[in-house]
Amino acid sequence: MPFPVNILANADDFGYSASVNKAILFCFENEYINSATLLTNTPGFDEAAQLTRDNRCVKNIGIHVNLAEGKPLTNVGEAFLNAEGCFNLQRTGKASAFFTQAEKRALTTEISAQINRGLSQGIAINHIDSHYHLHTLPGLFNLFLHTAGQFKLKMRLAQTYREGSYLKFWYRQYVNSRITARKLNYADRFETVNYFLSQGRLFNGDQNTEIMLHPDFDADGRLTDHFDAPTMLDWLNYLKQLPNG
């Protein structure tokens, strides 16, 4: 199946679980995706790393930095954790949250540790994004931007089209201008599958568009998107409509 020109179809959550890993490999094998980002603090990490090394079709691998769930790799401090010692999304994922210098250092150390764990597996890492898009939040954005620059990795943009308030759209434009000014952007646009398909266009110029998917197999063994099930069906139907699809 010829993959759409200038599209980076990224599978988030590689390493989340055995079923997610199986689904992502299946999607690479069938050319439904051409990129993935790897969770390094989740139970399926070791298997995902092995699959990456063993299968040439698995390519364009990044790190899906996770400050939202699971246990951290470093001592980030109890303020960021729940009673079970896992990340507390209510603390790390608040748009209004700002952190002390000590907290910023701890979070930067954790981001770097997650990237380094992927690199330690002999995997060619070329980009980063984050679980629940936390890398775009005001309190965390500069930490991610700095770390991406240090590791010479590309970085996912914030959503590049307006949805909701103009204030949120303006903020996303600001974030993206900072990323692109440092030439760290993984793509020129970042859109949901639904928005991309709604435009009825395929970019054939110099600009690339990243879309995200969350491949998994449901209880009946059918390929799905574990975040939004119809998304996968819509994407597969789109690919089937392409020439030679």
Secondary structure, DSSP 8 states (H G I E B T S, - for coil): ----TTEEEEEEEETS-HHHHHHHHHHHHTTS-SEEEE-SSSTTHHHHHHHHHH-TT--SEEEEE-SSSS--SS---GGGB-TTSSB-HHHHS-TT----HHHHHHHHHHHHHHHHHHHTTT--EEEEEEGGGGGGSTTTHHHHHHHHHHHT-EE-----S--S-HHHHHHHHHHHHHHHHTT-BSSSEEE-HHHHHHTT----SS--EEEEE-EEE-TTS-EEESS-HHHHHHHHHHHHHSTT-
